[in-house]
Amino acid sequence: PVLKVEVNYKNPAYYDDRLTVRTTLRELPGVKIRFDYEVFRENGERITTGSVTLAFMHADTKTACRPPQALLEKLAPFFR
């Protein structure tokens, strides 16, 4: 589930613009995971920033849970 979304539009994007989206995790997830985003034009101009916070949930019970251990193991080297 999406818990929170923030978007800051600094400049518009236009049809045929080549865009790069940079996604960053600033900390290992717990019950929640937050992704920060930056969108750049081909010339390097940053046109949008934002973030989304998601929750991990058990599919059957719809209750919050910790992320799968396999995901934490894959992410761990980036936070040492």
Residue pairs with C-beta under 8 A, 6 or more apart in sequence:
1 54
1 55
1 57
2 52
2 53
2 54
3 32
3 53
3 54
3 55
4 51
4 52
4 53
5 50
5 51
5 52
5 53
6 50
6 51
6 52
7 48
7 49
7 50
8 48
8 49
8 50
9 47
9 48
10 46
10 47
10 48
10 49
11 45
11 47
11 48
12 47
13 19
13 39
13 41
13 47
13 48
17 41
17 42
18 41
18 42
19 39
19 40
19 41
19 42
19 47
20 39
20 40
20 42
21 37
21 38
21 39
21 40
22 37
22 38
22 39
22 40
23 35
23 36
23 37
24 35
24 36
24 37
24 38
25 33
25 34
25 35
25 36
25 75
25 78
26 34
26 36
27 34
27 79
28 72
28 75
28 76
28 79
29 56
29 67
29 71
29 72
29 75
30 66
30 67
31 55
31 56
31 64
31 65
31 66
32 53
32 54
32 55
32 56
33 53
33 54
33 55
33 56
33 67
34 51
34 52
34 53
34 54
35 51
35 52
35 54
36 49
36 50
36 51
37 48
37 49
37 50
37 51
37 52
38 46
38 48
38 49
39 46
39 47
39 48
39 49
40 46
40 47
41 47
55 64
56 64
56 65
56 66
56 67
57 63
57 64
57 65
58 64
58 65
